[in-house]
Amino acid sequence: MLLKLALLAALASVWNVSHVRAEELRVPEDYRTIADAIVAAKGGDVIQLGEGVYYGSVELPRVDIAIRGAGMDLTTIVPLYDPHNSGIDNVVVWDGRAAGTPVILNGPNLSDLTISGYEGGDRDSRYSWQEPIDVRGPGGGSFRIERVRFYNHDNPHGDGSLVDNFSRLEVRDCVFEDVTFEGGALLLGDISQVEIYGCRFIRCGGYGAPLSMLRCQAAVIQNCVFMATPSMWDHSPRPTISLVGEQALIRNCSFGATGPDRTNPIGRSLQLSLSVDQAWVQNCAFDSDTPIGGAGAIFVNCVGLGLPTGNGNVLSDPGWRDAGHPGADGVWRTEDDYVGDLTPAHHSPLVDGVDGTSADLFATDANGNPRLIDAYKASNRGAGLYPYLDIGAIEFQNGQLPCLADVNHDGVLGPTDFSAWIGAFNASASECDQNGDGDCTPTDFTAWITNFNLGCD
């Protein structure tokens, strides 16, 4: 009995010591910078960040230190290009392997904050990371990552960027480019609420889908562009989005070509693989060369061949400026690739296709340009107060509107443009294409007359 009591006392002593060691180190109340707090931290400690924006970077030497913010809307970490900038010694998490290679370490060590790659200047300014991130939440809390470009992670036997175990996650204005991993470019799991806005996935493939979600209760994917996302391997085709969960809303997204799967003898990949209880796909545009998939989902106001009829869907080619192609060699991810331009063309059915009254609609499109642009001489097919939202992720801007009938580009519509069109027809020049179908045929003459009669502003 005495031995048992002694053992319990010893265990209690160890327990109390471990709890004494686990402290909360507050920044900036107790420590001026996060770097100072990390130096003082012991295993199991929590560095609690106050509200504000923290610039700079510092090495985090251990994985058993947690960093918590005041909330992802209140605490933001902004890395700088030089990870050892001595002028600003606040924070970002690095592994110290190489300058410019940030790694968010494994374990539940980050939550309730935002990692932002915003560097100032124009909207296209993003922090570039050449390593995947691996963020494991504490089983709750929130996390946001924004304005970061992930590129060239060519490791077919590894996972892409992994984020899991949060109550709420947001991924905003990020770019995933040339990322080929077994798990896809971005893998999300065990998250109650996922919101992905304004992201681009370019030439991302691998064994997994470019965007995969597992056990996510509610997912919103909006204003995203998927360009040239082929299945790169010979095992079986992979979808562009693979989602397993309870509810999903995919809205105002553009899905470009998926590349070599068009001739894959095993089969062709789908754009969507949705294993969810309820799924809605709204105002999305789909490349005509790729099966859409999404069995069981409700499609509303979408454009693409193979869509279910009704609900405002338009079963036609989306009419992009250029859907992209792998170049003369027919192989994606080589130097002659052209990923395309998924901006609606002049006569695209995407232009002014739906109502833009929704309260949570993004104010800008995937290119950072304004939404709700009422295109000149385009019929407003939507309903409601703003019947001129474009379908897909990119809004046609009136400044992009070409005067197609002005074939000789002299700024004046006149008889000489007819002669110029004949010359363009004989030469198969780009000015011949007046109906936006990508071909030069006699039907373009009828389209030229229509364009001529409409005039130009």
LINPE-V457429 format. One record per residue. RES is the residue in three letters. PHI is phi in whole degrees, -180 to 180 (none if undefined). OMEGA is omega in radians with two decimals (none if undefined). BURIAL is b if it has 16 or more other C-alpha atoms within 10 Angstrom, else e. Layout:
BEGIN
<<RES PHI OMEGA BURIAL> <RES PHI OMEGA BURIAL>>
END
This chain:
BEGIN
<<MET none 3.11 e> <LEU -61 3.12 e> <LEU -63 -3.14 e> <LYS -66 3.12 e> <LEU -64 3.11 e> <ALA -64 3.14 e> <LEU -65 3.11 e> <LEU -63 3.11 e> <ALA -63 3.12 e> <ALA -65 3.12 e> <LEU -64 3.11 e> <ALA -63 3.12 e> <SER -63 3.11 e> <VAL -62 3.13 e> <TRP -59 -3.12 e> <ASN -67 3.10 e> <VAL -62 -3.12 e> <SER -64 3.14 e> <HIS -77 3.07 e> <VAL -66 -3.09 e> <ARG -70 -3.11 e> <ALA -77 -3.07 e> <GLU -120 3.02 b> <GLU -105 -3.13 b> <LEU -104 -3.02 b> <ARG -91 3.06 b> <VAL -122 0.18 b> <PRO -100 -3.05 e> <GLU -63 -3.10 e> <ASP -96 -3.11 e> <TYR -132 -3.05 b> <ARG -66 -3.10 e> <THR -130 3.07 b> <ILE -67 3.09 b> <ALA -59 3.11 b> <ASP -63 -3.12 b> <ALA -67 3.14 b> <ILE -65 3.11 b> <VAL -61 -3.09 e> <ALA -85 -3.01 e> <ALA -73 3.03 b> <LYS -115 -3.14 e> <GLY -56 -3.13 e> <GLY 91 -3.13 b> <ASP -73 3.09 b> <VAL -118 3.04 b> <ILE -93 -3.07 b> <GLN -99 -3.13 b> <LEU -89 3.03 b> <GLY -80 3.11 b> <GLU -67 3.08 b> <GLY 135 -3.13 e> <VAL -112 -3.11 b> <TYR -112 -3.11 b> <TYR -105 3.04 b> <GLY 104 -3.03 b> <SER -155 3.11 b> <VAL -159 3.13 b> <GLU -76 3.06 b> <LEU -106 -2.93 b> <PRO -80 -3.05 e> <ARG -145 -3.06 e> <VAL -97 -3.09 e> <ASP -100 3.02 b> <ILE -113 -3.13 b> <ALA -100 3.06 b> <ILE -120 -3.13 b> <ARG -122 3.05 b> <GLY -100 3.09 b> <ALA -88 -3.07 b> <GLY 134 -3.03 b> <MET -68 3.05 b> <ASP -90 -3.04 e> <LEU -117 -3.08 e> <THR -123 -3.10 b> <THR -132 3.04 b> <ILE -109 -3.14 b> <VAL -119 3.12 b> <PRO -74 3.03 b> <LEU -110 -3.09 b> <TYR -66 3.10 b> <ASP -96 -3.06 e> <PRO -69 -3.12 b> <HIS -115 3.12 b> <ASN -63 -3.07 e> <SER -81 -3.12 e> <GLY -75 3.13 e> <ILE -126 -2.98 e> <ASP -113 -3.12 b> <ASN -79 -2.86 b> <VAL -154 2.49 b> <VAL -163 -3.01 b> <VAL -93 3.14 b> <TRP -129 3.06 b> <ASP -103 3.06 b> <GLY 77 -3.10 b> <ARG -73 -3.10 e> <ALA -156 3.09 e> <ALA -62 -3.14 e> <GLY 81 -3.13 b> <THR -122 -3.13 b> <PRO -79 3.07 b> <VAL -135 3.04 b> <ILE -86 -2.87 b> <LEU -74 3.11 b> <ASN -66 3.10 b> <GLY 95 -3.11 e> <PRO -78 -2.99 b> <ASN -114 3.10 b> <LEU -139 3.01 b> <SER -167 3.07 b> <ASP 57 3.09 b> <LEU -156 3.11 b> <THR -119 2.92 b> <ILE -100 -3.06 b> <SER -120 3.09 b> <GLY -96 -3.11 b> <TYR -67 -3.11 b> <GLU -111 -3.06 b> <GLY 86 3.14 e> <GLY 78 -3.04 e> <ASP -75 -3.04 e> <ARG -66 -3.10 e> <ASP -77 3.10 b> <SER -70 3.14 e> <ARG -139 3.05 b> <TYR -79 -3.07 b> <SER -100 3.10 b> <TRP -119 -3.13 b> <GLN -102 3.06 b> <GLU -128 3.06 b> <PRO -72 3.04 b> <ILE -99 3.13 b> <ASP -140 -3.04 b> <VAL -112 3.11 b> <ARG -110 -3.12 b> <GLY -78 -3.09 b> <PRO -87 -3.08 b> <GLY 92 3.12 e> <GLY -172 3.11 b> <GLY 77 -3.07 b> <SER -129 3.12 b> <PHE -155 3.08 b> <ARG -134 2.98 b> <ILE -128 -3.04 b> <GLU -144 3.01 b> <ARG 56 3.10 b> <VAL -122 3.07 b> <ARG -107 3.06 b> <PHE -103 -3.02 b> <TYR -147 2.91 b> <ASN 56 3.02 b> <HIS -96 -3.01 b> <ASP -95 3.12 b> <ASN -138 -3.01 e> <PRO -66 -3.08 b> <HIS -110 3.10 e> <GLY -118 3.07 b> <ASP -93 3.04 b> <GLY -79 3.12 b> <SER -67 -3.05 b> <LEU -120 3.05 b> <VAL -134 -3.14 b> <ASP -154 2.98 b> <ASN 71 3.05 b> <PHE -124 2.97 b> <SER -76 -3.11 b> <ARG -143 3.12 b> <LEU -135 3.00 b> <GLU -126 3.01 b> <VAL -123 -3.01 b> <ARG -127 2.98 b> <ASP 53 3.09 b> <CYS -101 3.10 b> <VAL -123 3.04 b> <PHE -116 -2.96 b> <GLU -130 3.13 b> <ASP 56 3.14 b> <VAL -106 -3.13 b> <THR -125 -3.13 b> <PHE -134 3.09 b> <GLU -60 -3.12 b> <GLY -91 -3.08 b> <GLY 91 -3.11 b> <ALA -77 -3.12 b> <LEU -139 -3.13 b> <LEU -117 -3.11 b> <LEU -120 -3.13 b> <GLY -152 3.05 b> <ASP 53 3.13 b> <ILE -127 -3.09 b> <SER -69 -3.08 b> <GLN -135 -3.14 b> <VAL -116 3.08 b> <GLU -132 -3.13 b> <ILE -121 -3.04 b> <TYR -128 2.93 b> <GLY 62 -3.11 b> <CYS -99 3.10 b> <ARG -123 3.04 b> <PHE -118 -3.00 b> <ILE -122 3.12 b> <ARG 51 3.09 b> <CYS -106 3.12 b> <GLY -146 3.14 b> <GLY 122 3.09 b> <TYR -67 -3.12 b> <GLY -103 3.07 b> <ALA -67 3.06 b> <PRO -53 3.09 b> <LEU -125 -3.12 b> <SER -124 3.07 b> <MET -133 3.13 b> <LEU -124 3.06 b> <ARG 55 3.06 b> <CYS -106 -3.00 b> <GLN -67 -3.12 b> <ALA -138 -3.09 b> <ALA -129 3.03 b> <VAL -122 3.10 b> <ILE -122 -2.99 b> <GLN -142 3.04 b> <ASN 62 -3.11 b> <CYS -105 -3.12 b> <VAL -121 3.10 b> <PHE -121 -3.02 b> <MET -123 3.04 b> <ALA 52 -3.09 b> <THR -109 -3.05 b> <PRO -80 2.91 b> <SER -76 -2.95 b> <MET -91 -2.98 b> <TRP -120 -3.03 b> <ASP -93 -3.06 e> <HIS -74 3.08 e> <SER -161 -3.12 b> <PRO -63 -3.14 b> <ARG -118 3.12 b> <PRO -76 3.04 b> <THR -73 3.06 b> <ILE -123 3.03 b> <SER -121 -3.01 b> <LEU -136 3.07 b> <VAL -123 -3.11 b> <GLY 178 -3.08 b> <GLU -108 -3.11 b> <GLN -136 3.13 b> <ALA -146 3.01 b> <LEU -127 3.09 b> <ILE -115 -2.98 b> <ARG -139 3.09 b> <ASN 51 3.06 b> <CYS -113 3.12 b> <SER -119 -3.09 b> <PHE -116 -3.14 b> <GLY -84 -3.08 b> <ALA -66 3.07 b> <THR -108 2.91 b> <GLY 76 -2.88 b> <PRO -68 3.11 b> <ASP -64 3.10 b> <ARG -62 -3.14 e> <THR -118 3.14 e> <ASN -66 -3.09 e> <PRO -68 -3.13 e> <ILE -81 -3.11 e> <GLY 148 -3.11 e> <ARG -110 -3.12 b> <SER -74 3.07 b> <LEU -98 3.01 b> <GLN -74 -3.03 b> <LEU -129 2.96 b> <SER -127 -2.97 b> <LEU -119 3.07 b> <SER -107 -3.07 b> <VAL -134 3.12 b> <ASP -69 3.14 e> <GLN -140 -3.14 e> <ALA -143 3.07 b> <TRP -123 3.07 b> <VAL -122 -3.01 b> <GLN -124 2.98 b> <ASN 55 -3.12 b> <CYS -107 3.14 b> <ALA -119 -3.03 b> <PHE -127 3.06 b> <ASP -58 -3.03 b> <SER -77 -3.09 b> <ASP -94 -3.05 b> <THR -127 3.06 b> <PRO -58 -3.02 b> <ILE -83 -3.09 b> <GLY 75 -3.13 b> <GLY 73 -3.12 b> <ALA -56 3.14 e> <GLY 91 3.13 e> <ALA -79 3.05 b> <ILE -98 3.14 e> <PHE -96 -3.11 b> <VAL -134 3.06 b> <ASN 54 3.10 b> <CYS -107 3.12 b> <VAL -126 3.10 b> <GLY 161 3.07 b> <LEU -73 3.11 b> <GLY 89 3.09 e> <LEU -73 3.00 b> <PRO -66 -3.12 b> <THR -76 3.12 e> <GLY 88 3.11 e> <ASN 57 3.11 e> <GLY 78 3.14 b> <ASN -72 3.11 b> <VAL -114 -3.07 b> <LEU -91 -3.14 b> <SER -157 3.03 b> <ASP -66 -3.09 b> <PRO -69 3.09 b> <GLY 71 3.06 b> <TRP -74 3.05 b> <ARG -62 3.10 b> <ASP -160 -3.09 b> <ALA -76 3.14 b> <GLY 95 3.12 b> <HIS -158 -3.09 b> <PRO -83 3.12 b> <GLY 85 -3.05 e> <ALA -65 -3.11 e> <ASP -81 3.11 e> <GLY 69 -3.07 e> <VAL -124 3.09 e> <TRP -71 3.09 b> <ARG 66 2.97 b> <THR -122 -2.95 e> <GLU -64 -3.08 e> <ASP -96 3.09 e> <ASP -63 2.91 b> <TYR -130 -3.01 b> <VAL -76 3.04 b> <GLY 102 3.09 b> <ASP -136 -3.04 e> <LEU -89 2.95 b> <THR -72 3.09 b> <PRO -59 3.06 b> <ALA -77 -3.00 b> <HIS -56 -3.06 b> <HIS -105 -3.08 b> <SER -68 3.04 b> <PRO -70 3.11 b> <LEU -76 -3.00 b> <VAL -70 3.10 b> <ASP 51 -2.98 b> <GLY -92 -3.02 b> <VAL -143 3.12 b> <ASP -80 3.14 b> <GLY -111 -3.07 b> <THR -81 -3.01 e> <SER -53 -3.04 e> <ALA -68 -3.08 e> <ASP -100 3.09 e> <LEU -67 3.05 e> <PHE -63 3.11 b> <ALA -74 3.14 e> <THR -126 3.10 b> <ASP -90 -3.07 b> <ALA -67 3.08 b> <ASN -94 -3.11 b> <GLY 85 3.11 b> <ASN -88 -3.11 e> <PRO -63 2.93 e> <ARG -85 3.06 b> <LEU 56 3.04 b> <ILE -97 3.12 b> <ASP -80 -3.02 b> <ALA -66 3.12 b> <TYR -59 2.98 e> <LYS 59 3.02 e> <ALA -110 -3.13 e> <SER -73 3.11 e> <ASN -85 -3.05 b> <ARG -89 -3.13 b> <GLY -79 3.11 b> <ALA -112 3.01 e> <GLY 81 -3.03 e> <LEU -72 -3.12 e> <TYR -125 -3.02 b> <PRO -85 -3.03 b> <TYR -135 2.96 b> <LEU -81 3.10 b> <ASP -77 3.06 b> <ILE -77 -3.11 b> <GLY 99 -3.01 b> <ALA -92 -3.03 b> <ILE -123 -3.11 b> <GLU -92 3.06 b> <PHE -69 3.14 b> <GLN -101 -3.08 b> <ASN -61 3.08 e> <GLY -67 3.12 e> <GLN -88 -3.01 e> <LEU -70 -3.14 e> <PRO -82 2.99 e> <CYS -91 -3.00 b> <LEU -62 -3.09 b> <ALA -69 3.11 b> <ASP -81 -2.98 b> <VAL -68 -3.12 b> <ASN -91 3.01 b> <HIS 58 3.10 e> <ASP -98 3.11 e> <GLY 82 -3.11 e> <VAL -133 3.03 e> <LEU -89 -3.12 b> <GLY -162 -3.11 e> <PRO -59 -3.12 e> <THR -65 3.10 e> <ASP -70 3.06 b> <PHE -65 3.11 b> <SER -61 3.13 e> <ALA -66 3.11 b> <TRP -66 3.10 b> <ILE -57 3.11 e> <GLY -63 3.12 b> <ALA -66 3.10 b> <PHE -64 -3.13 b> <ASN -64 -3.12 e> <ALA -95 -3.05 e> <SER 53 3.14 e> <ALA -78 -3.09 e> <SER -63 -3.14 e> <GLU -65 3.12 b> <CYS -67 -3.04 b> <ASP -74 -3.10 b> <GLN -101 -3.12 b> <ASN -107 3.02 b> <GLY 72 3.14 b> <ASP -95 3.11 b> <GLY 83 -3.13 e> <ASP -120 3.07 e> <CYS -115 -3.06 b> <THR -136 3.11 e> <PRO -58 3.12 e> <THR -64 3.12 e> <ASP -70 3.09 b> <PHE -67 3.07 b> <THR -60 3.11 e> <ALA -65 3.11 b> <TRP -64 3.11 b> <ILE -61 3.11 e> <THR -62 -3.14 e> <ASN -64 3.13 b> <PHE -64 -3.12 b> <ASN -69 3.09 e> <LEU -68 -3.11 e> <GLY 75 -3.11 e> <CYS -133 3.11 b> <ASP -87 none e>>
END
